């Protein structure tokens, strides 16, 4: 029998807690960066799209 404090269940619990904390911090920082990028993209000036005439005019006729 092993004589030590804790066991494999304790190690798994620590791994789940640490992994969950790390995942939460990554997701929250990514969400902030995503919102900043969206705001920057929406702030860009938009020009109205105008199609080119068809058929194109040839330069040498």
Buried (B, 14 or more C-beta within 10 A) or exposed (E): EEEEEEEEEEEEEEEEEEEEEEEEEEEEEEEEEEEEEEEEEEEEEEEEEEEEEEEEEEEEE
